[in-house]
């Protein structure tokens, strides 16, 4: 936006530059924080949520399979 006042033009440019710099610094801090938390999770032998959910679903399927096999075996044991 152009105005008649060069001071306001310069102030606007500086403000936009400062906001861009602040946003870039925020993204850099976010990236660094994520890297540190990933490192900590690896050191503590923690798992990510998606890995946990995948194993939980696999475990549930195995439990259902075991229950199914037990149900098939039960009538034979009575005979």
VEXROLO-931516 format. One record per residue: z negated, y, x negated of N, C-alpha, C in turn. Coordinates in steps of 0.001 Angstrom, whole numbers. Atoms other than C-alpha are relative to their C-alpha. Example, Ala and Ser with C-alpha at 12.3 -4.5 7.8 and 13.67 -1.06 7.14 Angstrom:
BEGIN
(site (0; -1190; -890); (-7800; -4500; -12300); (0; 1200; -900)) (site (60; -1190; 820); (-7140; -1060; -13670); (-730; 1090; 770)) 
***
This chain:
BEGIN
(site (0; -1171; -840); (0; 0; 0); (0; 1235; -887)) (site (-98; -1232; 771); (1044; 3328; -1500); (-677; 1147; 739)) (site (620; -1187; -579); (-992; 6444; -927); (443; 1199; -809)) (site (-343; -1229; 717); (-581; 10033; -2010); (-950; 244; -1174)) (site (1021; -234; 1012); (-3663; 9841; -4209); (99; -1053; -1110)) (site (-123; 978; 1088); (-3095; 8214; -7639); (-1335; -676; -337)) (site (1305; 602; 243); (-6838; 7637; -8011); (-213; -1202; 907)) (site (157; 1098; -942); (-6874; 5486; -4880); (955; -1148; -323)) (site (-943; 1043; 406); (-3773; 3630; -6065); (-559; -821; -1159)) (site (568; 692; 1157); (-5413; 2788; -9388); (-1241; -801; 397)) (site (1190; 699; -461); (-8669; 1878; -7682); (382; -1268; 764)) (site (-472; 1150; -752); (-6783; -447; -5349); (517; -1092; -937)) (site (-517; 971; 963); (-5002; -2121; -8267); (-1139; -682; -761)) (site (1128; 559; 725); (-8248; -2576; -10178); (-816; -937; 885)) (site (745; 839; -930); (-9986; -3974; -7112); (710; -1325; 211)) (site (-771; 1241; -175); (-7191; -6489; -6538); (-63; -873; -1251)) (site (85; 758; 1246); (-7268; -7505; -10194); (-1385; -633; -147)) (site (1367; 527; 105); (-11050; -7918; -10096); (-205; -1160; 963)) (site (124; 1089; -967); (-10842; -10055; -6973); (728; -1250; -493)) (site (-739; 1130; 554); (-8198; -12254; -8589); (-751; -660; -1138)) (site (781; 526; 1117); (-10330; -12619; -11699); (-1234; -741; 506)) (site (1185; 649; -566); (-13417; -13454; -9633); (370; -1336; 643)) (site (-438; 1244; -630); (-11482; -16068; -7674); (324; -1056; -1060)) (site (-321; 936; 1080); (-10180; -17652; -10879); (-1271; -505; -664)) (site (1265; 407; 601); (-13686; -17690; -12343); (-740; -968; 918)) (site (630; 905; -962); (-14984; -19311; -9175); (627; -1384; -38)) (site (-691; 1285; 88); (-12361; -22041; -9374); (-358; -722; -1298)) (site (366; 592; 1292); (-13180; -22607; -13047); (-1422; -552; 61)) (site (1382; 463; -129); (-16888; -22886; -12249); (-62; -1249; 876)) (site (-36; 1163; -887); (-16131; -25308; -9431); (502; -1238; -743)) (site (-555; 1099; 786); (-14040; -27473; -11754); (-1011; -510; -1027)) (site (996; 391; 995); (-16728; -27457; -14441); (-1167; -729; 658)) (site (1103; 646; -718); (-19436; -28345; -11917); (395; -1402; 438)) (site (-466; 1317; -434); (-17354; -31214; -10546); (66; -957; -1195)) (site (-72; 853; 1191); (-16765; -32541; -14072); (-1396; -442; -428)) (site (1374; 355; 379); (-20485; -32420; -14823); (-603; -1005; 971)) (site (562; 942; -971); (-21408; -34189; -11581); (657; -1371; -129)) (site (-675; 1283; 216); (-18779; -36872; -12219); (-583; -707; -1230)) (site (583; 569; 1221); (-20212; -37367; -15718); (-1396; -543; 301)) (site (1347; 442; -352); (-23744; -37601; -14318); (46; -1265; 856)) (site (-132; 1182; -851); (-22654; -40076; -11658); (387; -1224; -827)) (site (-402; 1115; 861); (-21012; -42225; -14329); (-1177; -473; -856)) (site (1150; 370; 825); (-24129; -42124; -16512); (-1063; -723; 814)) (site (1010; 619; -855); (-26370; -43073; -13585); (525; -1242; 704)) (site (-645; 1157; -605); (-23940; -45812; -12538); (44; 118; 1522)) (site (-153; -243; -1432); (-23451; -44247; -9110); (1439; -259; 410)) (site (-1354; 218; -501); (-20445; -44937; -6909); (393; 1155; 920)) (site (-506; -1029; -909); (-18250; -42556; -4962); (-93; -513; 1436)) (site (134; 353; -1409); (-18445; -42495; -1189); (1146; -900; 453)) (site (-1130; 823; -427); (-14934; -43929; -736); (-122; -1433; -539)) (site (210; 1340; 546); (-15773; -46852; -3044); (-1085; -728; 786)) (site (1086; 592; -777); (-19001; -47456; -1142); (496; -458; 1363)) (site (-512; 355; -1321); (-17216; -47417; 2208); (930; -1205; -65)) (site (-909; 1132; 154); (-14559; -49837; 937); (-790; -1296; -199)) (site (825; 1198; 217); (-17199; -52287; -314); (-788; -371; 1247)) (site (739; 262; -1237); (-19160; -51921; 2901); (899; -714; 1020)) (site (-943; 639; -917); (-16078; -52820; 4964); (311; -1426; -449)) (site (-279; 1334; 531); (-15333; -55778; 2679); (-1179; -933; 246)) (site (1196; 797; -253); (-18910; -57004; 2983); (-115; -376; 1470)) (site (52; 286; -1430); (-18765; -56742; 6767); (1004; -1089; 371)) (site (-1010; 1026; -266); (-15556; -58789; 6832); (-466; -1364; -509)) (site (511; 1270; 543); (-17153; -61443; 4612); (-1132; -560; 857)) (site (1073; 467; -881); (-20228; -61596; 6840); (563; -620; 1278)) (site (-627; 539; -1202); (-18005; -62110; 9876); (643; -1352; -287)) (site (-618; 1275; 375); (-16145; -64872; 8044); (-1057; -1092; -160)) (site (1092; 968; 167); (-19413; -66583; 7088); (-545; -414; 1364)) (site (482; 315; -1352); (-20651; -66352; 10686); (977; -911; 730)) (site (-1031; 814; -634); (-17350; -67806; 11878); (-38; -1431; -544)) (site (63; 1330; 607); (-17599; -70701; 9426); (-1271; -739; 423)) (site (1237; 627; -468); (-21216; -71344; 10431); (145; -477; 1440)) (site (-202; 376; -1398); (-20195; -71415; 14094); (879; -1248; 104)) (site (-863; 1189; -11); (-17471; -73969; 13330); (-754; -1233; -501)) (site (724; 1103; 601); (-19849; -76104; 11274); (-1125; -507; 924)) (site (1142; 345; -842); (-22707; -76076; 13811); (283; -1148; 957)) (site (-254; 1149; -903); (-21059; -78395; 16412); (142; -1321; -747)) (site (-154; 1221; 790); (-20217; -80929; 13686); (-1357; -543; -409)) (site (1315; 430; 445); (-23810; -81015; 12499); (-753; -688; 1126)) (site (685; 587; -1146); (-25032; -81886; 16014); (557; -1377; 339)) (site (-666; 1252; -361); (-22559; -84759; 16384); (-405; -1166; -835)) 
***
